[in-house]
Amino acid sequence: MTCSPDLKHAKVIEAFNKTRQRSIDLTSSLTEADCVVQSMPDASPIKWHLAHTTWFFETFILEKFEAQFVAFDPSFRVLFNSYYNGIGEKHPRAQRGLLTRPHLSDVLAYRHNVNCRIIEVWQRHQSAELATLIELGLQHEQQHQELMLTDVKHLFSCNPLFPALPIVLANEERAAAQIPSQADWVDFSAGLVELGADGLTNDFCFDNETPRHRAFVEAFSISTMLVTNREYLAFIEAGGYTNPDLWLAEGWDWLRSQTISHPLYWRLVGTNTEAQWHEYTLAGLQVLDLDQPVGHLSYFEADAYAHWAGARLPTEVEWELAAQVAAGVHTAPRHGQTAQAVVRTSANAIGNVDKPIQQLFDHCWQWTSSSYTPYPGFQTQAGAIGEYNGKFMVNQYVLRGSSCFTPQFHSRISYRNFFPTSARWQMSGLRLARSKG
């Protein structure tokens, strides 16, 4: 992990206070009962998120930098440990919703206590190492802020009242407010590309985004837009969920065993003759907006749709190259050119060559066909902090971009999200790609 210069001096506490407060703001319209319930094993209660993100600062910073460290509550070391085996025992993930104690008020007191101690530690021990750890803690908390929204959305979707969460409507509607465009294709020629974070710039990155390296990419085309609800509805109406030829074997078994026939939050409302598709959002149950990107798809669903559409999912190399070109930080390897990285160019320099590639961020995470594996030369950090990413590099697929639930400024071109193939409570959609002969 690297730290940006902004967090090495005066802006450390400003960023710390702002990020920590946002987590509290996200809970302002929730009841204590809302914060305790766990709707499924993959999701966590809001109270647990608030405590675990605090546990991270206490465990990885206060234990190391406080001369006379005393835990706020020794039992929290087990209760709010997520997956760090190097730290010790953990409360079972699927049983987090059984933690009616400590009270939410106790967790909030825990947050306040640790906040004050982190500020005091920074005032006494300003250093690049401490700044890097604080920024890692803030980036970790931003990840959990997104999980808080997706987890409470799953919880509320299980309630027949379909409650809304007004505090975050702007987040979910940020992408919806944009006027959709007509999808098109952008062609790329074969060649060597550079991808990943170099760890030397002023921007934060997680260790799984490094090291920057070269990869060869064959000629391909990628869609300028994400697949929409309208397009995905056509897949459903064409029998996409009943045609085994479109599905991976494991995906077909998953679909049949779970009796799945549509995206996670879609609902048919009305009589058989007049039923209309709706979608649960954090604004409540809404008529399905056909022009918005389809979301909450598993890898299996995204892959099956791509097959039905005569296309495929992009690799993460293809996605990152497209994002580099869209941002103007890479030449466009088209019309016989190679995909060699060059000095940063302006977006205008490549914007008039082909169609703009849109919806890379702020809409849906986008499934790729790439397994979540380490980059060449990747090394995990020593100690428990090294468990952050590396040990999950098996049986998962990479998603790229960001979603409407991702905190502002948390996304970047090199970001590698990852989930198992059946996960769909996250805001995950798809962009199509095609191979070129």
C-alpha positions as CSV (number, residue, x, y, z in Angstrom):
1,M,0.0,0.0,0.0
2,T,1.2,3.5,-0.7
3,C,0.3,6.8,0.8
4,S,-0.4,10.1,-0.9
5,P,1.5,13.2,0.2
6,D,-1.8,14.9,1.3
7,L,-2.0,12.4,4.2
8,K,1.6,12.8,5.3
9,H,1.2,16.2,7.0
10,A,-1.6,18.6,7.8
11,K,-4.5,16.9,6.0
12,V,-4.2,13.6,8.0
13,I,-6.7,14.5,10.7
14,E,-9.0,16.3,8.3
15,A,-9.3,13.2,6.1
16,F,-9.6,11.0,9.2
17,N,-12.4,13.0,10.7
18,K,-14.3,13.3,7.4
19,T,-14.1,9.6,6.6
20,R,-15.0,8.5,10.1
21,Q,-18.0,10.9,10.2
22,R,-19.4,9.6,6.9
23,S,-19.8,6.2,8.4
24,I,-21.9,7.7,11.1
25,D,-23.9,9.8,8.7
26,L,-24.9,6.7,6.7
27,T,-26.6,5.3,9.8
28,S,-28.5,8.5,10.7
29,S,-31.9,7.3,9.5
30,L,-31.5,3.7,10.8
31,T,-33.0,2.3,14.0
32,E,-30.9,0.2,16.4
33,A,-32.7,-2.8,15.2
34,D,-31.7,-2.0,11.6
35,C,-28.1,-2.0,12.7
36,V,-28.2,-5.4,14.4
37,V,-29.9,-7.7,11.9
38,Q,-27.8,-9.8,9.5
39,S,-29.9,-10.8,6.4
40,M,-27.5,-13.5,5.1
41,P,-24.0,-14.9,5.9
42,D,-22.3,-12.8,3.2
43,A,-23.7,-9.5,4.7
44,S,-22.8,-8.0,8.0
45,P,-24.9,-5.9,10.4
46,I,-24.3,-2.1,10.3
47,K,-23.2,-2.2,14.0
48,W,-20.5,-4.7,13.1
49,H,-19.2,-2.6,10.3
50,L,-19.0,0.4,12.6
51,A,-17.1,-1.6,15.2
52,H,-14.8,-3.5,12.8
53,T,-13.5,-0.4,11.1
54,T,-12.7,1.0,14.5
55,W,-11.1,-2.3,15.5
56,F,-8.8,-1.9,12.5
57,F,-7.4,1.4,13.8
58,E,-7.1,0.1,17.3
59,T,-5.4,-3.2,16.3
60,F,-3.0,-2.0,13.6
61,I,-2.2,1.5,14.8
62,L,-2.9,2.0,18.5
63,E,-1.4,-1.3,19.6
64,K,1.8,-0.4,17.7
65,F,2.2,3.4,18.5
66,E,0.7,3.9,21.9
67,A,3.3,3.5,24.6
68,Q,0.9,2.3,27.2
69,F,-1.7,0.6,25.1
70,V,-4.9,-0.6,26.8
71,A,-7.7,-2.1,24.8
72,F,-11.1,-0.3,25.0
73,D,-12.7,-3.7,25.6
74,P,-10.6,-6.9,25.4
75,S,-13.6,-8.9,24.1
76,F,-13.7,-6.7,21.0
77,R,-10.5,-8.2,19.7
78,V,-12.4,-11.4,18.9
79,L,-15.9,-10.1,18.3
80,F,-14.8,-7.6,15.6
81,N,-11.9,-9.4,13.9
82,S,-12.9,-10.2,10.4
83,Y,-10.4,-12.6,8.8
84,Y,-7.0,-11.8,10.3
85,N,-5.7,-15.1,11.5
86,G,-2.5,-13.5,12.6
87,I,-4.4,-11.5,15.2
88,G,-6.2,-14.5,16.7
89,E,-9.6,-15.9,17.1
90,K,-12.7,-14.6,15.3
91,H,-16.4,-14.6,16.0
92,P,-18.1,-16.7,13.2
93,R,-19.0,-14.5,10.3
94,A,-22.5,-16.0,9.8
95,Q,-23.3,-15.3,13.5
96,R,-22.5,-11.6,13.5
97,G,-26.3,-10.9,13.6
98,L,-26.5,-12.6,16.9
99,L,-24.4,-10.0,18.6
100,T,-27.2,-8.0,20.3
101,R,-24.5,-7.0,22.8
102,P,-22.6,-4.7,22.9
103,H,-25.2,-2.1,22.4
104,L,-25.0,0.3,19.5
105,S,-24.2,3.0,22.0
106,D,-21.2,1.0,23.2
107,V,-19.9,0.7,19.7
108,L,-20.3,4.5,19.2
109,A,-18.4,5.1,22.4
110,Y,-15.7,2.7,21.1
111,R,-15.5,4.8,17.9
112,H,-15.2,8.0,19.8
113,N,-12.5,6.6,22.1
114,V,-10.4,5.3,19.3
115,N,-10.9,8.5,17.2
116,C,-9.5,10.6,20.1
117,R,-6.5,8.3,20.6
118,I,-5.7,8.2,16.9
119,I,-5.5,12.0,16.8
120,E,-3.3,12.0,19.9
121,V,-1.0,9.4,18.4
122,W,-0.7,11.4,15.2
123,Q,0.2,14.5,17.1
124,R,3.0,12.7,18.9
125,H,4.3,10.4,16.2
126,Q,3.9,12.1,12.8
127,S,5.7,9.9,10.4
128,A,5.4,8.4,6.9
129,E,4.8,5.0,8.3
130,L,1.9,6.2,10.6
131,A,0.4,8.2,7.8
132,T,0.5,5.2,5.5
133,L,-1.3,3.1,8.1
134,I,-3.9,5.8,8.7
135,E,-4.6,6.1,5.0
136,L,-4.9,2.3,4.7
137,G,-7.4,2.4,7.6
138,L,-9.4,5.1,5.8
139,Q,-9.4,3.3,2.5
140,H,-10.5,0.2,4.4
141,E,-13.3,2.1,6.0
142,Q,-14.4,3.4,2.6
143,Q,-14.7,-0.1,1.4
144,H,-16.9,-0.9,4.4
145,Q,-19.0,2.2,3.7
146,E,-19.9,0.7,0.4
147,L,-20.6,-2.7,2.1
148,M,-22.8,-0.9,4.6
149,L,-25.0,0.4,1.8
150,T,-25.2,-2.9,-0.1
151,D,-25.7,-4.9,3.1
152,V,-28.6,-2.7,4.4
153,K,-30.1,-2.7,0.9
154,H,-30.2,-6.5,1.0
155,L,-31.7,-6.4,4.5
156,F,-34.4,-3.9,3.5
157,S,-35.2,-5.9,0.3
158,C,-36.2,-8.8,2.6
159,N,-38.8,-6.6,4.2
160,P,-42.2,-6.6,2.4
161,L,-42.6,-2.9,3.3
162,F,-39.5,-2.2,1.1
163,P,-38.3,0.7,3.3
164,A,-36.1,3.5,1.9
165,L,-32.8,4.9,3.2
166,P,-33.1,8.6,2.4
167,I,-29.6,9.6,3.5
168,V,-28.0,7.8,0.6
169,L,-30.5,8.4,-2.2
170,A,-28.1,10.8,-3.8
171,N,-25.5,8.1,-4.0
172,E,-27.7,5.6,-5.8
173,E,-29.3,8.2,-8.0
174,R,-25.9,9.8,-9.0
175,A,-25.5,7.5,-11.9
176,A,-29.2,7.4,-12.8
177,A,-29.3,11.1,-13.3
178,Q,-27.0,10.8,-16.3
179,I,-28.7,10.7,-19.7
180,P,-28.0,7.3,-21.3
181,S,-26.3,7.1,-24.7
182,Q,-26.5,4.5,-27.5
183,A,-24.0,1.7,-27.1
184,D,-21.3,1.3,-29.7
185,W,-18.0,-0.6,-30.1
186,V,-14.4,0.6,-29.9
187,D,-11.7,-1.5,-31.6
188,F,-8.3,-2.2,-30.1
189,S,-5.3,-3.8,-31.9
190,A,-3.1,-6.4,-30.5
191,G,0.0,-5.4,-28.6
192,L,1.8,-5.0,-25.3
193,V,0.2,-2.9,-22.6
194,E,1.2,-1.7,-19.1
195,L,-1.3,-2.1,-16.3
196,G,-1.4,-1.9,-12.5
197,A,-0.2,0.7,-10.1
198,D,3.5,1.5,-9.9
199,G,3.5,2.3,-6.2
200,L,5.5,5.4,-7.0
201,T,2.9,8.0,-7.8
202,N,1.1,10.3,-5.4
203,D,-2.0,8.1,-5.4
204,F,-3.0,5.5,-2.9
205,C,-3.2,1.9,-4.1
206,F,-3.8,-1.5,-2.5
207,D,-1.0,-4.1,-2.7
208,N,-3.1,-6.2,-5.1
209,E,-2.8,-3.5,-7.7
210,T,0.9,-3.8,-7.9
211,P,3.5,-4.2,-9.3
212,R,2.9,-2.4,-12.6
213,H,3.8,-4.9,-15.4
214,R,3.4,-5.6,-19.0
215,A,0.8,-8.0,-20.6
216,F,0.1,-8.9,-24.2
217,V,-3.5,-8.3,-25.4
218,E,-5.0,-9.7,-28.6
219,A,-7.1,-7.5,-30.8
220,F,-10.6,-6.9,-29.3
221,S,-13.6,-4.6,-29.3
222,I,-15.3,-3.3,-26.2
223,S,-18.7,-1.7,-25.7
224,T,-18.9,2.0,-25.0
225,M,-21.8,1.4,-22.5
226,L,-22.9,-1.0,-19.8
227,V,-25.7,-3.5,-20.6
228,T,-29.0,-1.9,-19.7
229,N,-32.1,-3.2,-17.9
230,R,-33.9,-3.1,-21.3
231,E,-31.3,-5.3,-22.9
232,Y,-31.2,-7.7,-20.0
233,L,-35.0,-7.9,-20.0
234,A,-34.8,-9.1,-23.6
235,F,-32.5,-11.9,-22.5
236,I,-35.0,-13.0,-19.9
237,E,-38.0,-12.8,-22.3
238,A,-35.9,-14.9,-24.8
239,G,-35.7,-17.7,-22.3
240,G,-32.2,-16.9,-21.1
241,Y,-32.7,-18.4,-17.7
242,T,-34.1,-21.6,-19.1
243,N,-31.5,-22.3,-21.7
244,P,-28.6,-24.4,-20.3
245,D,-26.6,-23.9,-23.5
246,L,-25.9,-20.3,-22.3
247,W,-24.6,-21.2,-18.9
248,L,-21.5,-22.5,-17.4
249,A,-22.1,-25.9,-15.8
250,E,-21.6,-24.6,-12.3
251,G,-23.7,-21.6,-13.1
252,W,-26.6,-23.8,-14.4
253,D,-26.5,-25.9,-11.2
254,W,-26.5,-22.7,-9.1
255,L,-29.4,-21.2,-11.0
256,R,-31.5,-24.4,-10.7
257,S,-30.7,-25.0,-7.0
258,Q,-31.5,-21.4,-6.1
259,T,-34.6,-21.1,-8.4
260,I,-33.3,-17.9,-9.9
261,S,-35.0,-16.4,-12.9
262,H,-34.1,-12.6,-12.8
263,P,-31.7,-10.2,-11.2
264,L,-31.6,-10.0,-7.4
265,Y,-33.9,-7.0,-6.8
266,W,-36.3,-7.3,-9.7
267,R,-39.9,-7.9,-8.8
268,L,-43.0,-8.5,-10.9
269,V,-45.8,-6.4,-9.5
270,G,-49.5,-6.8,-10.5
271,T,-51.7,-9.6,-11.9
272,N,-50.4,-12.2,-14.4
273,T,-51.9,-10.2,-17.3
274,E,-50.8,-6.8,-16.2
275,A,-47.7,-7.5,-14.2
276,Q,-44.9,-4.9,-14.5
277,W,-41.2,-5.2,-13.5
278,H,-40.1,-3.2,-10.5
279,E,-36.7,-3.0,-8.9
280,Y,-36.0,-2.5,-5.2
281,T,-33.6,0.4,-4.6
282,L,-32.7,2.4,-1.5
283,A,-35.4,4.8,-2.6
284,G,-37.9,1.9,-2.2
285,L,-39.6,-0.3,-4.7
286,Q,-39.5,1.5,-8.1
287,V,-40.8,0.8,-11.6
288,L,-37.8,-0.7,-13.5
289,D,-35.9,2.0,-15.3
290,L,-35.2,0.3,-18.6
291,D,-32.5,2.7,-19.7
292,Q,-30.3,2.3,-16.6
293,P,-27.5,-0.3,-16.4
294,V,-28.6,-3.7,-15.0
295,G,-27.1,-4.4,-11.6
296,H,-26.8,-7.0,-8.9
297,L,-25.8,-9.8,-11.3
298,S,-23.7,-12.8,-10.4
299,Y,-20.7,-13.7,-12.6
300,F,-22.8,-16.6,-13.9
301,E,-25.6,-14.3,-15.0
302,A,-23.2,-11.8,-16.6
303,D,-21.4,-14.6,-18.5
304,A,-24.7,-16.2,-19.7
305,Y,-25.9,-12.8,-21.0
306,A,-22.7,-12.2,-22.8
307,H,-23.0,-15.6,-24.5
308,W,-26.6,-14.9,-25.5
309,A,-25.5,-11.5,-27.0
310,G,-22.8,-13.1,-29.1
311,A,-20.1,-11.5,-27.1
312,R,-18.1,-12.2,-23.9
313,L,-16.9,-10.5,-20.8
314,P,-13.7,-8.4,-21.1
315,T,-10.5,-9.5,-19.4
316,E,-9.2,-7.1,-16.7
317,V,-6.3,-6.2,-19.0
318,E,-8.8,-5.2,-21.8
319,W,-10.9,-3.2,-19.3
320,E,-7.9,-1.3,-17.8
321,L,-6.5,-0.5,-21.3
322,A,-10.0,0.9,-22.3
323,A,-10.1,2.9,-19.1
324,Q,-6.6,4.3,-19.7
325,V,-7.5,5.4,-23.2
326,A,-10.8,6.9,-22.0
327,A,-8.8,8.9,-19.4
328,G,-6.2,9.9,-21.9
329,V,-3.2,8.2,-20.2
330,H,-2.5,5.7,-22.9
331,T,-2.3,5.8,-26.7
332,A,-5.1,4.1,-28.5
333,P,-3.8,0.9,-30.1
334,R,-6.0,1.0,-33.1
335,H,-5.7,0.9,-36.9
336,G,-2.6,-1.3,-36.9
337,Q,-0.8,0.5,-33.9
338,T,0.6,-1.4,-31.0
339,A,-0.7,-0.8,-27.5
340,Q,2.6,0.5,-26.1
341,A,2.3,2.9,-23.1
342,V,3.5,6.4,-23.8
343,V,3.7,9.7,-21.9
344,R,0.4,11.0,-20.7
345,T,-1.7,12.5,-23.4
346,S,-4.8,14.6,-23.3
347,A,-8.2,13.0,-23.5
348,N,-8.9,15.2,-26.5
349,A,-6.0,13.6,-28.4
350,I,-7.8,10.3,-28.6
351,G,-11.4,11.4,-28.1
352,N,-11.8,12.2,-31.8
353,V,-10.5,8.9,-33.0
354,D,-13.3,6.7,-31.8
355,K,-16.4,6.9,-29.7
356,P,-16.0,7.7,-26.0
357,I,-16.0,4.8,-23.6
358,Q,-18.6,5.7,-20.9
359,Q,-19.9,4.4,-17.6
360,L,-16.5,3.1,-16.4
361,F,-17.2,4.4,-12.9
362,D,-20.0,5.4,-10.6
363,H,-22.6,3.0,-12.1
364,C,-21.9,-0.7,-11.5
365,W,-18.8,-2.7,-10.8
366,Q,-18.1,-4.6,-14.0
367,W,-17.4,-8.3,-14.1
368,T,-14.4,-9.4,-16.1
369,S,-13.5,-12.9,-17.2
370,S,-10.2,-12.7,-15.3
371,S,-9.6,-14.9,-12.2
372,Y,-8.4,-13.0,-9.2
373,T,-4.7,-13.9,-9.2
374,P,-1.5,-12.1,-8.2
375,Y,0.3,-9.9,-10.7
376,P,3.8,-11.1,-11.7
377,G,6.1,-10.2,-8.9
378,F,3.4,-9.6,-6.3
379,Q,4.5,-10.0,-2.7
380,T,2.4,-9.9,0.4
381,Q,3.5,-7.7,3.3
382,A,4.8,-9.3,6.4
383,G,2.5,-9.8,9.4
384,A,-1.3,-9.7,9.8
385,I,-1.6,-6.6,7.6
386,G,-0.4,-8.8,4.7
387,E,-3.7,-10.8,4.9
388,Y,-5.6,-7.8,3.5
389,N,-5.8,-9.1,-0.1
390,G,-3.3,-11.8,-1.1
391,K,-4.9,-14.8,0.7
392,F,-8.1,-14.3,-1.3
393,M,-6.5,-14.9,-4.6
394,V,-8.3,-18.1,-5.4
395,N,-11.9,-19.0,-6.6
396,Q,-12.8,-15.4,-7.2
397,Y,-13.2,-13.2,-10.3
398,V,-12.1,-9.6,-10.8
399,L,-14.5,-6.7,-11.1
400,R,-13.4,-3.3,-12.4
401,G,-14.6,0.3,-12.2
402,S,-16.8,1.3,-9.2
403,S,-20.5,1.6,-8.4
404,C,-23.0,4.3,-7.3
405,F,-22.3,3.1,-3.8
406,T,-18.6,3.6,-4.0
407,P,-17.4,6.6,-1.9
408,Q,-16.3,9.6,-3.9
409,F,-12.6,9.6,-4.8
410,H,-12.3,5.9,-3.8
411,S,-12.2,4.6,-7.3
412,R,-9.3,4.5,-9.8
413,I,-8.3,2.8,-13.0
414,S,-6.1,0.2,-11.4
415,Y,-8.5,-0.8,-8.6
416,R,-9.2,-4.6,-8.5
417,N,-12.4,-5.6,-6.8
418,F,-13.1,-9.3,-6.4
419,F,-16.0,-11.6,-5.5
420,P,-17.0,-15.3,-5.9
421,T,-19.0,-16.2,-9.0
422,S,-22.4,-16.4,-7.2
423,A,-22.2,-13.1,-5.4
424,R,-24.8,-10.6,-6.6
425,W,-25.8,-8.4,-3.6
426,Q,-23.0,-6.0,-4.7
427,M,-23.8,-3.5,-7.4
428,S,-22.3,-5.6,-10.2
429,G,-23.1,-5.3,-13.8
430,L,-21.4,-6.0,-17.1
431,R,-19.8,-4.5,-20.2
432,L,-19.5,-6.6,-23.4
433,A,-16.3,-7.4,-25.3
434,R,-15.6,-9.3,-28.5
435,S,-12.5,-10.9,-29.9
436,K,-11.3,-9.8,-33.3
437,G,-9.8,-12.2,-35.8
